[in-house]
């Protein structure tokens, strides 16, 4: 597994927080196409194919807590 660059890790954290590609692009002053390309690169480096696998990977690596998932999406339907 390749190590993520600081920028890739920053974008990963924003994606895991539920931010859209457009929101990330505006925050970082880059294009949404660049965010999409980096999103793809992150998944490639981590060896995952889908966003759900990215969430699972982040949970296993303790980059994300289960409680964070409901907060990222707004109010959790499970509460």
N, CA, C and O atoms as a Tinker XYZ file with bonds, in Angstrom:
   316  protein
     1  N      0.848000   -1.188000    0.000000    73     2
     2  CA     0.000000    0.000000    0.000000    64     1     3
     3  C      0.882000    1.235000    0.000000    63     2     4     5
     4  O      1.816000    1.332000    0.795000    81     3
     5  N      0.594000    2.175000   -0.881000    73     3     6
     6  CA     1.310000    3.440000   -0.919000    64     5     7
     7  C      0.795000    4.351000    0.178000    63     6     8     9
     8  O     -0.359000    4.261000    0.598000    81     7
     9  N      1.663000    5.216000    0.625000    73     7    10
    10  CA     1.286000    6.173000    1.662000    64     9    11
    11  C      0.630000    7.380000    0.993000    63    10    12    13
    12  O      1.069000    7.839000   -0.061000    81    11
    13  N     -0.421000    7.878000    1.622000    73    11    14
    14  CA    -1.099000    9.054000    1.086000    64    13    15
    15  C     -0.283000   10.309000    1.376000    63    14    16    17
    16  O      0.353000   10.428000    2.423000    81    15
    17  N     -0.313000   11.233000    0.434000    73    15    18
    18  CA     0.321000   12.531000    0.647000    64    17    19
    19  C     -0.546000   13.317000    1.636000    63    18    20    21
    20  O     -1.703000   12.961000    1.860000    81    19
    21  N      0.000000   14.376000    2.225000    73    19    22
    22  CA    -0.822000   15.189000    3.141000    64    21    23
    23  C     -2.099000   15.710000    2.467000    63    22    24    25
    24  O     -3.154000   15.745000    3.101000    81    23
    25  N     -2.019000   16.112000    1.199000    73    23    26
    26  CA    -3.192000   16.624000    0.484000    64    25    27
    27  C     -4.219000   15.512000    0.276000    63    26    28    29
    28  O     -5.417000   15.725000    0.459000    81    27
    29  N     -3.747000   14.329000   -0.107000    73    27    30
    30  CA    -4.653000   13.197000   -0.288000    64    29    31
    31  C     -5.337000   12.850000    1.028000    63    30    32    33
    32  O     -6.537000   12.577000    1.058000    81    31
    33  N     -4.573000   12.861000    2.107000    73    31    34
    34  CA    -5.161000   12.549000    3.410000    64    33    35
    35  C     -6.201000   13.604000    3.805000    63    34    36    37
    36  O     -7.244000   13.274000    4.369000    81    35
    37  N     -5.912000   14.858000    3.509000    73    35    38
    38  CA    -6.861000   15.937000    3.800000    64    37    39
    39  C     -8.166000   15.721000    3.033000    63    38    40    41
    40  O     -9.253000   15.885000    3.587000    81    39
    41  N     -8.052000   15.356000    1.768000    73    39    42
    42  CA    -9.244000   15.107000    0.952000    64    41    43
    43  C     -9.963000   13.859000    1.445000    63    42    44    45
    44  O    -11.194000   13.833000    1.483000    81    43
    45  N     -9.227000   12.835000    1.819000    73    43    46
    46  CA    -9.852000   11.636000    2.389000    64    45    47
    47  C    -10.680000   12.001000    3.615000    63    46    48    49
    48  O    -11.828000   11.572000    3.732000    81    47
    49  N    -10.125000   12.776000    4.516000    73    47    50
    50  CA   -10.856000   13.175000    5.726000    64    49    51
    51  C    -12.127000   13.938000    5.371000    63    50    52    53
    52  O    -13.166000   13.732000    6.000000    81    51
    53  N    -12.060000   14.808000    4.383000    73    51    54
    54  CA   -13.241000   15.567000    3.963000    64    53    55
    55  C    -14.295000   14.642000    3.346000    63    54    56    57
    56  O    -15.488000   14.789000    3.611000    81    55
    57  N    -13.851000   13.699000    2.529000    73    55    58
    58  CA   -14.788000   12.731000    1.940000    64    57    59
    59  C    -15.473000   11.919000    3.031000    63    58    60    61
    60  O    -16.684000   11.703000    2.990000    81    59
    61  N    -14.687000   11.472000    4.008000    73    59    62
    62  CA   -15.246000   10.678000    5.104000    64    61    63
    63  C    -16.196000   11.494000    5.970000    63    62    64    65
    64  O    -17.072000   10.941000    6.636000    81    63
    65  N    -16.018000   12.811000    5.957000    73    63    66
    66  CA   -16.911000   13.689000    6.710000    64    65    67
    67  C    -18.201000   13.983000    5.945000    63    66    68    69
    68  O    -19.078000   14.694000    6.436000    81    67
    69  N    -18.303000   13.422000    4.730000    73    67    70
    70  CA   -19.534000   13.598000    3.960000    64    69    71
    71  C    -19.553000   14.828000    3.074000    63    70    72    73
    72  O    -20.605000   15.199000    2.554000    81    71
    73  N    -18.410000   15.463000    2.895000    73    71    74
    74  CA   -18.349000   16.646000    2.036000    64    73    75
    75  C    -18.424000   16.219000    0.572000    63    74    76    77
    76  O    -17.885000   15.177000    0.199000    81    75
    77  N    -19.080000   17.007000   -0.240000    73    75    78
    78  CA   -19.190000   16.706000   -1.664000    64    77    79
    79  C    -17.910000   17.125000   -2.383000    63    78    80    81
    80  O    -17.096000   17.883000   -1.856000    81    79
    81  N    -17.763000   16.615000   -3.587000    73    79    82
    82  CA   -16.604000   16.980000   -4.408000    64    81    83
    83  C    -16.554000   18.487000   -4.605000    63    82    84    85
    84  O    -15.486000   19.093000   -4.518000    81    83
    85  N    -17.690000   19.083000   -4.867000    73    83    86
    86  CA   -17.756000   20.538000   -5.088000    64    85    87
    87  C    -17.386000   21.299000   -3.820000    63    86    88    89
    88  O    -16.656000   22.288000   -3.891000    81    87
    89  N    -17.871000   20.860000   -2.671000    73    87    90
    90  CA   -17.537000   21.527000   -1.400000    64    89    91
    91  C    -16.033000   21.448000   -1.131000    63    90    92    93
    92  O    -15.420000   22.428000   -0.709000    81    91
    93  N    -15.452000   20.286000   -1.375000    73    91    94
    94  CA   -14.009000   20.113000   -1.154000    64    93    95
    95  C    -13.234000   21.026000   -2.106000    63    94    96    97
    96  O    -12.279000   21.689000   -1.701000    81    95
    97  N    -13.651000   21.053000   -3.368000    73    95    98
    98  CA   -12.983000   21.890000   -4.362000    64    97    99
    99  C    -13.010000   23.359000   -3.949000    63    98   100   101
   100  O    -11.994000   24.050000   -4.033000    81    99
   101  N    -14.156000   23.829000   -3.510000    73    99   102
   102  CA   -14.280000   25.229000   -3.095000    64   101   103
   103  C    -13.426000   25.521000   -1.872000    63   102   104   105
   104  O    -12.782000   26.568000   -1.801000    81   103
   105  N    -13.414000   24.611000   -0.915000    73   103   106
   106  CA   -12.629000   24.801000    0.306000    64   105   107
   107  C    -11.135000   24.861000    0.005000    63   106   108   109
   108  O    -10.412000   25.685000    0.565000    81   107
   109  N    -10.681000   23.980000   -0.886000    73   107   110
   110  CA    -9.248000   23.872000   -1.169000    64   109   111
   111  C     -8.805000   24.724000   -2.369000    63   110   112   113
   112  O     -7.623000   24.754000   -2.712000    81   111
   113  N     -9.758000   25.410000   -2.998000    73   111   114
   114  CA    -9.470000   26.268000   -4.151000    64   113   115
   115  C     -8.830000   25.476000   -5.299000    63   114   116   117
   116  O     -7.826000   25.884000   -5.883000    81   115
   117  N     -9.447000   24.337000   -5.594000    73   115   118
   118  CA    -9.048000   23.503000   -6.723000    64   117   119
   119  C    -10.313000   23.141000   -7.482000    63   118   120   121
   120  O    -11.415000   23.426000   -7.014000    81   119
   121  N    -10.176000   22.526000   -8.631000    73   119   122
   122  CA   -11.364000   22.163000   -9.404000    64   121   123
   123  C    -11.982000   20.869000   -8.873000    63   122   124   125
   124  O    -11.316000   20.063000   -8.221000    81   123
   125  N    -13.243000   20.696000   -9.162000    73   123   126
   126  CA   -13.906000   19.460000   -8.748000    64   125   127
   127  C    -13.322000   18.264000   -9.502000    63   126   128   129
   128  O    -13.319000   17.149000   -8.979000    81   127
   129  N    -12.828000   18.482000  -10.721000    73   127   130
   130  CA   -12.174000   17.420000  -11.486000    64   129   131
   131  C    -10.901000   16.961000  -10.766000    63   130   132   133
   132  O    -10.607000   15.766000  -10.725000    81   131
   133  N    -10.151000   17.903000  -10.202000    73   131   134
   134  CA    -8.945000   17.555000   -9.441000    64   133   135
   135  C     -9.317000   16.737000   -8.214000    63   134   136   137
   136  O     -8.643000   15.759000   -7.891000    81   135
   137  N    -10.377000   17.127000   -7.535000    73   135   138
   138  CA   -10.835000   16.374000   -6.358000    64   137   139
   139  C    -11.220000   14.955000   -6.779000    63   138   140   141
   140  O    -10.869000   13.990000   -6.101000    81   139
   141  N    -11.932000   14.829000   -7.881000    73   139   142
   142  CA   -12.329000   13.501000   -8.372000    64   141   143
   143  C    -11.112000   12.649000   -8.708000    63   142   144   145
   144  O    -11.075000   11.458000   -8.401000    81   143
   145  N    -10.118000   13.264000   -9.339000    73   143   146
   146  CA    -8.902000   12.530000   -9.682000    64   145   147
   147  C     -8.162000   12.068000   -8.427000    63   146   148   149
   148  O     -7.676000   10.938000   -8.370000    81   147
   149  N     -8.079000   12.936000   -7.433000    73   147   150
   150  CA    -7.408000   12.578000   -6.185000    64   149   151
   151  C     -8.197000   11.500000   -5.446000    63   150   152   153
   152  O     -7.603000   10.601000   -4.850000    81   151
   153  N     -9.522000   11.580000   -5.479000    73   151   154
   154  CA   -10.390000   10.565000   -4.873000    64   153   155
   155  C    -10.078000    9.199000   -5.487000    63   154   156   157
   156  O     -9.931000    8.207000   -4.774000    81   155
   157  N     -9.978000    9.161000   -6.810000    73   155   158
   158  CA    -9.644000    7.917000   -7.508000    64   157   159
   159  C     -8.254000    7.428000   -7.090000    63   158   160   161
   160  O     -8.064000    6.239000   -6.831000    81   159
   161  N     -7.289000    8.342000   -7.027000    73   159   162
   162  CA    -5.924000    7.993000   -6.652000    64   161   163
   163  C     -5.868000    7.435000   -5.230000    63   162   164   165
   164  O     -5.143000    6.475000   -4.968000    81   163
   165  N     -6.628000    8.032000   -4.315000    73   163   166
   166  CA    -6.689000    7.555000   -2.927000    64   165   167
   167  C     -7.169000    6.105000   -2.902000    63   166   168   169
   168  O     -6.562000    5.250000   -2.258000    81   167
   169  N     -8.268000    5.842000   -3.614000    73   167   170
   170  CA    -8.800000    4.476000   -3.651000    64   169   171
   171  C     -7.792000    3.505000   -4.254000    63   170   172   173
   172  O     -7.653000    2.377000   -3.781000    81   171
   173  N     -7.092000    3.939000   -5.292000    73   171   174
   174  CA    -6.070000    3.081000   -5.908000    64   173   175
   175  C     -4.945000    2.779000   -4.927000    63   174   176   177
   176  O     -4.533000    1.628000   -4.786000    81   175
   177  N     -4.450000    3.801000   -4.256000    73   175   178
   178  CA    -3.354000    3.619000   -3.311000    64   177   179
   179  C     -3.748000    2.713000   -2.148000    63   178   180   181
   180  O     -2.932000    1.935000   -1.654000    81   179
   181  N     -5.000000    2.818000   -1.717000    73   179   182
   182  CA    -5.456000    2.026000   -0.577000    64   181   183
   183  C     -5.975000    0.644000   -0.999000    63   182   184   185
   184  O     -6.292000   -0.188000   -0.149000    81   183
   185  N     -6.057000    0.411000   -2.288000    73   183   186
   186  CA    -6.477000   -0.895000   -2.782000    64   185   187
   187  C     -7.957000   -1.168000   -2.623000    63   186   188   189
   188  O     -8.362000   -2.309000   -2.404000    81   187
   189  N     -8.773000   -0.117000   -2.733000    73   187   190
   190  CA   -10.225000   -0.297000   -2.642000    64   189   191
   191  C    -10.861000    0.164000   -3.947000    63   190   192   193
   192  O    -10.297000    0.980000   -4.676000    81   191
   193  N    -12.046000   -0.373000   -4.230000    73   191   194
   194  CA   -12.739000   -0.046000   -5.481000    64   193   195
   195  C    -13.943000    0.868000   -5.299000    63   194   196   197
   196  O    -14.332000    1.582000   -6.224000    81   195
   197  N    -14.524000    0.848000   -4.123000    73   195   198
   198  CA   -15.763000    1.604000   -3.897000    64   197   199
   199  C    -15.651000    2.427000   -2.617000    63   198   200   201
   200  O    -14.821000    2.154000   -1.750000    81   199
   201  N    -16.505000    3.434000   -2.525000    73   199   202
   202  CA   -16.485000    4.301000   -1.346000    64   201   203
   203  C    -16.810000    3.553000   -0.060000    63   202   204   205
   204  O    -16.269000    3.881000    0.996000    81   203
   205  N    -17.683000    2.554000   -0.133000    73   203   206
   206  CA   -18.000000    1.789000    1.073000    64   205   207
   207  C    -16.761000    1.054000    1.567000    63   206   208   209
   208  O    -16.555000    0.918000    2.773000    81   207
   209  N    -15.939000    0.580000    0.640000    73   207   210
   210  CA   -14.682000   -0.059000    1.036000    64   209   211
   211  C    -13.735000    0.963000    1.666000    63   210   212   213
   212  O    -12.966000    0.633000    2.569000    81   211
   213  N    -13.796000    2.185000    1.189000    73   211   214
   214  CA   -12.984000    3.265000    1.758000    64   213   215
   215  C    -13.409000    3.536000    3.201000    63   214   216   217
   216  O    -12.566000    3.770000    4.067000    81   215
   217  N    -14.705000    3.503000    3.452000    73   215   218
   218  CA   -15.214000    3.678000    4.817000    64   217   219
   219  C    -14.768000    2.511000    5.697000    63   218   220   221
   220  O    -14.293000    2.717000    6.814000    81   219
   221  N    -14.921000    1.299000    5.197000    73   219   222
   222  CA   -14.489000    0.119000    5.972000    64   221   223
   223  C    -12.998000    0.188000    6.295000    63   222   224   225
   224  O    -12.590000   -0.076000    7.426000    81   223
   225  N    -12.190000    0.542000    5.298000    73   223   226
   226  CA   -10.744000    0.681000    5.507000    64   225   227
   227  C    -10.475000    1.715000    6.601000    63   226   228   229
   228  O     -9.656000    1.484000    7.491000    81   227
   229  N    -11.158000    2.842000    6.534000    73   227   230
   230  CA   -10.960000    3.920000    7.502000    64   229   231
   231  C    -11.381000    3.507000    8.905000    63   230   232   233
   232  O    -10.762000    3.916000    9.887000    81   231
   233  N    -12.425000    2.701000    9.002000    73   231   234
   234  CA   -12.848000    2.184000   10.300000    64   233   235
   235  C    -11.792000    1.239000   10.866000    63   234   236   237
   236  O    -11.451000    1.313000   12.047000    81   235
   237  N    -11.277000    0.349000   10.016000    73   235   238
   238  CA   -10.245000   -0.599000   10.460000    64   237   239
   239  C     -8.967000    0.112000   10.898000    63   238   240   241
   240  O     -8.301000   -0.318000   11.840000    81   239
   241  N     -8.632000    1.193000   10.214000    73   239   242
   242  CA    -7.407000    1.932000   10.530000    64   241   243
   243  C     -7.628000    2.980000   11.618000    63   242   244   245
   244  O     -6.716000    3.724000   11.979000    81   243
   245  N     -8.846000    3.021000   12.126000    73   243   246
   246  CA    -9.229000    3.973000   13.168000    64   245   247
   247  C     -9.079000    5.434000   12.725000    63   246   248   249
   248  O     -8.769000    6.310000   13.532000    81   247
   249  N     -9.303000    5.675000   11.442000    73   247   250
   250  CA    -9.342000    7.036000   10.924000    64   249   251
   251  C    -10.736000    7.617000   11.090000    63   250   252   253
   252  O    -10.944000    8.827000   10.999000    81   251
   253  N    -11.683000    6.722000   11.337000    73   251   254
   254  CA   -13.085000    7.068000   11.424000    64   253   255
   255  C    -13.712000    6.225000   12.515000    63   254   256   257
   256  O    -13.383000    5.050000   12.678000    81   255
   257  N    -14.614000    6.834000   13.257000    73   255   258
   258  CA   -15.346000    6.122000   14.293000    64   257   259
   259  C    -16.779000    5.922000   13.802000    63   258   260   261
   260  O    -17.306000    6.753000   13.063000    81   259
   261  N    -17.393000    4.844000   14.204000    73   259   262
   262  CA   -18.771000    4.566000   13.778000    64   261   263
   263  C    -19.684000    5.743000   14.105000    63   262   264   265
   264  O    -20.587000    6.055000   13.329000    81   263
   265  N    -19.467000    6.391000   15.228000    73   263   266
   266  CA   -20.291000    7.536000   15.617000    64   265   267
   267  C    -20.149000    8.684000   14.625000    63   266   268   269
   268  O    -21.079000    9.474000   14.462000    81   267
   269  N    -19.001000    8.787000   13.962000    73   267   270
   270  CA   -18.773000    9.861000   12.995000    64   269   271
   271  C    -19.646000    9.715000   11.756000    63   270   272   273
   272  O    -19.962000   10.708000   11.101000    81   271
   273  N    -20.032000    8.508000   11.433000    73   271   274
   274  CA   -20.790000    8.263000   10.211000    64   273   275
   275  C    -22.137000    8.967000   10.265000    63   274   276   277
   276  O    -22.527000    9.611000    9.291000    81   275
   277  N    -22.847000    8.866000   11.357000    73   275   278
   278  CA   -24.126000    9.550000   11.502000    64   277   279
   279  C    -23.978000   11.051000   11.504000    63   278   280   281
   280  O    -24.819000   11.765000   10.956000    81   279
   281  N    -22.899000   11.544000   12.125000    73   279   282
   282  CA   -22.667000   12.983000   12.175000    64   281   283
   283  C    -22.355000   13.531000   10.794000    63   282   284   285
   284  O    -22.784000   14.634000   10.457000    81   283
   285  N    -21.617000   12.778000    9.992000    73   283   286
   286  CA   -21.240000   13.242000    8.666000    64   285   287
   287  C    -22.454000   13.384000    7.767000    63   286   288   289
   288  O    -22.520000   14.300000    6.947000    81   287
   289  N    -23.405000   12.490000    7.915000    73   287   290
   290  CA   -24.584000   12.492000    7.055000    64   289   291
   291  C    -25.737000   13.319000    7.626000    63   290   292   293
   292  O    -26.803000   13.389000    7.014000    81   291
   293  N    -25.544000   13.932000    8.762000    73   291   294
   294  CA   -26.617000   14.658000    9.414000    64   293   295
   295  C    -27.202000   13.792000   10.517000    63   294   296   297
   296  O    -26.493000   12.989000   11.123000    81   295
   297  N    -28.455000   13.947000   10.769000    73   295   298
   298  CA   -29.095000   13.138000   11.813000    64   297   299
   299  C    -29.156000   11.679000   11.375000    63   298   300   301
   300  O    -29.537000   11.372000   10.245000    81   299
   301  N    -28.784000   10.807000   12.264000    73   299   302
   302  CA   -28.791000    9.377000   11.970000    64   301   303
   303  C    -30.214000    8.825000   12.077000    63   302   304   305
   304  O    -30.916000    9.139000   13.038000    81   303
   305  N    -30.651000    8.019000   11.123000    73   303   306
   306  CA   -31.991000    7.416000   11.207000    64   305   307
   307  C    -32.046000    6.326000   12.272000    63   306   308   309
   308  O    -33.129000    5.840000   12.598000    81   307
   309  N    -30.899000    5.935000   12.818000    73   307   310
   310  CA   -30.844000    4.843000   13.776000    64   309   311
   311  C    -31.029000    5.303000   15.206000    63   310   312   313
   312  O    -31.116000    4.478000   16.115000    81   311
   313  N    -31.090000    6.596000   15.416000    73   311   314
   314  CA   -31.224000    7.092000   16.801000    64   313   315
   315  C    -32.654000    7.431000   17.120000    63   314   316
   316  O    -32.953000    7.861000   18.235000    81   315
